[in-house]
């Protein structure tokens, strides 16, 4: 898709460039046409509008990192779904050890970089939606807790130039975050703070954001993180938690339900949740006002006001 973003190519040009065997090449390319991922005019192939926007590695809108990570890691782990359903145990790098998958990921610089880029792909659309839909006018600062590469923080800072932002994650993430933020010329307004949100207090800010964070943890840990967010913001401040929030009837958001199964594969106790679930946890922590707002795709945000 990155190659075709430069210009359309013929079947023979694509086959030669990507060393495709004649037996499967045309079926492969035409399958992408049938899936709506490529256009074909005569013998020439080109990107669709969507693939040109989201699957060109040279564009900031690239979401392919999550697909690369799914291919490199998750595809194989999901082969053990039956075992996970029988045992309730994770099936990834930490299988058998019972620990956090992040211990294994963060100890391997190459896998860490791939994982953080995949989180940008997963969160890009939601970050843009939060930047535009949430009323930022009465706030001056935000902290993205579990910020990964910085995709959400960057989208908010680009759309809301009056805000000062903080990315908060483990120390190993800092150089990757800072390089990404620098590529958008946002270094003066978006800083990094290293810490462990499971052990340390959260950075103080008017708005705390946790994107695709709460679903990683068991119920007690979810409630602990929500309470930490409550403690870190001032009166009138906001906490935004976004995930593939499951519909309250648990019958429509297939992605959210499958993501919850992915947490079974990936974590010791994580699971995805409904909007009503999260609102209840927020009210228990002390938030005086809560709401659920759709963002895009499978994602929604649950907002709590202190």
N, C-alpha and C positions, 0 to 999 in steps of 0.2 A: 504493500500500500504506500509505503514511503517512496519507493521507486516510481510508482505510477502517479504520485502527486506531482512529479516533475513533468511528466508527459505520458500520453497513452503509448502503449507498446503492442506490437503484433504478437501473435502466438509464438512464432519462431524466435522473436527477440526475448520473450519471457522465458521460453524453454531453455535457451542458451544461457541467459543471465543467471538463472537459478538452478541450472544443471538438472532439469527435470527429465526423467525418462519418457520417451514417446508413448509408452503404453498408458501411463496414468495422467499425463500432463493436461490433455484437453478435458478429461473428466473433472480433474481438480479445478481448473479455471472456470469451467462452465458450471460446476457446482456452486462456486462463489457467485456467479451470475444469478443462478436460480435462488440463492439465499439472499439476494439483494445487496451483496457486498461489492460487486463489480458490475460495470456496464460493458456490453460488447456491441460494437458497430462493425459489421463485416468480420474481419479477422483481427480487429484491434480492440484491446481491453483498456478500460479506464476505471478510475475510482467513481463510486457514487458520491453524492454530496456528503452523506454521513461518514463513509469510510475515509473520504478526503479530510474531513474535519477531525475525526476521532482516532484514526489509525495511522496517521503520518507522524513518525517519531520526531520530525523537525518542528511540529506545531505545539504550542503550550497547551492546546486542548487534547493532546494525545492521552487516551485512556488505556492503551494497549499494555501498560505495565501490569495491570491486574490479570490480563490474559496470559502474559508471559509467566507470571508467578504461578498461575493455575496450572499451566502446562509443565513447569519445572518441578513444582511441589505437589499441588493438591490433587492432580489427576491420579497419581499413583496411590495416594492415601485413601481416596474415595473407593478404591478397589477393596478396601477392608470395611466398607460400610456395614456389611452383615455382622462382622465381629463387633463393631462398635455398638450396634443395636442390641446384640446379645449381652455385652459386658458393660456398656456405659463408659468405656474407657477410650481415651484419645488414641489416634492411630498415626500420628506424625513423627517428627524427629525425636520426640520425647516418649514414644511408646514404650511402656514397661517401666519407665522411670517415675511417671506420675507428676513430673514437674511442669513448669510453664514452658510452652513452645518458644517463648521469646528468649529463654536462656540459650537455646540452640541457635536460633536465628541471629541473635546479637553477637554471638561468638565467632561468626563467620562473616568477614567484611563484605564479601561478594554477595552472599545471600541477603545480608542486611540491606545493602544498597538496592537489590532487586525488590525486596519486600517493601521498602519505603517508597520506591517509585510506584509500586503496585497500589499502595494506599492513595497516592495522588490520583491515579486513574480511577479508583473506586469512588473517591470523594469529590472529584472535580465539579461535577454537575451540582451536587449539594452545596459545595462551597460557593459557587456562583449564585445559587438560589438564596442562600442565607445572606450573602452580601447585598442582594437586592430586595428581598422580602422583609427582613427583620428591620424594625425601626431603630436605626443607629443614632438618630439625631440627638438623643439626650445622653449619650455615652461618649466617653473619651478614650477608653482603653478596653482591650480584650486579651485574653490568654487562651490559646489553643492547647489543651492538655492532651498529651499523646499526639503531638503534632506531626510525627513522621517527617516526610521530606519538606513539608510546609505548604502543601497545595491549598489548603483551606485558608490559612493565614494570608497567603499572597492574594487570593481572590478577594478577600474582605478588604485588605489594605489598598488594592487597586481601585476598588469601587467606592471606598470611603476614605478619602485622603485626610480627613481630620483625626483619624484614629491612630493610636499607638498600639502596636501589637507585640505579644510575647509568644514564642513557641516554647513548649515545655515537654521535655522527653529525657531519656537517658543520655549520659555523656557521649556515648558512641555515635549518637545521631547528629551531634552539633555540627561537624564539618560538612555533612551532607546537606543539612538544613541551610546553613549559611551560604553555601555555594548556590543553592537553588534560589534563595531570596536575593542574593547579589545579582543573579541573572535577570531579575526584574527591576533592578536599581532601587530596591526597597530597604536596603540595609539600615539607613538612618531611622526608619520607623518600625521595623520588625526585628526584634532582638531575640536571642536564644537564652533560656535559663535551663540549666541541667538539673535534673532531680529524678526521683523515683516516686510517682504519684501513689504507689501503694504504701510507701513508708513516710514520705515527707509531706509537709504542708504544701498546698497549691499556691502558685503565685497570686498575689492580690491584683484584682482587675475589676472593672465595672461589669464585664461580661465574661463568664467562663464557658468554653466550648469543649465538648467531648464528642468527637465524631468517630463512629465505629469503635468505641472504647467499651461502653457498658456491657455490650453483648459478650465480651471476652471472659466475663467473671461470673462467679456464682452469686446467689441472691444476697448473702451477707456482704460480699465485697461490693456489689452494685450499690447497696444502701450506704456503705461506708464512703464510697466515692461521691455519691450525691451529697452526703453530709459535708464532706470536705469542700465541695463546690459552694455549698451554702455558706460555710464559714469564710470563704475567700472573697466573697463579694459584699459590697455595702448594701444598706437598705435601699430598695429600689433597683438594685442590680439584677442581672438576669443570668440564668444558667440554661444553655442550649445543649441538649443531648440529641444527636441524630444518628439513626441507624436505619436498616431496612425494617422499620417498625411494622409489626404484624397487625393487620386489621383486628378489631376487637372480637369479631365473629370467628377469627382464625380460619377463614375459608377463601380468601381472595388473594392475599399477597403471597403468591407461591415463592417468589424470590426470598422473602423474609423467612418463610418456613424452611426453605432449603438452606438458607444461611444459618438458621438455628441448628440444623443437622451438621452443617460445616463446623459449628462450634463444638459439637459432639466429637467430630473428627479431630479438631485442632486443640481443644483445651480440656483441663480436668473438670471444670464445672460450668463453663459458659453456656449461655442460651440467649436467643433473641426474645423479644417481649412485645406486648401490645402497648398501644398508647395509654389505655386505661391502667395497665400495670405500672408504667413509669410515672403517670400522674399521681397514682397512689403513693409510690415511694417518695416522690417530691413533697407531697403534702405531709407525709410522715416526718420528713426532715425539717419541715417548718415553712416551706414556700407558701405564700398567701394566695398565689394565683398561678394556675397552670393552663396550658392549652397544647393541642396537637395541631401542627400545620404541615400540609403536604409540601414537599420540595420538588420532586421529580423522579421519574423512574420508580424504583421500589422504596425510595427513601422519604421519610418524614422527620420533622424535628419536634421534640417535646420541650416546651419552654416553661421554665419556672421563674417567677418574679419574687424576690425576697421582700 
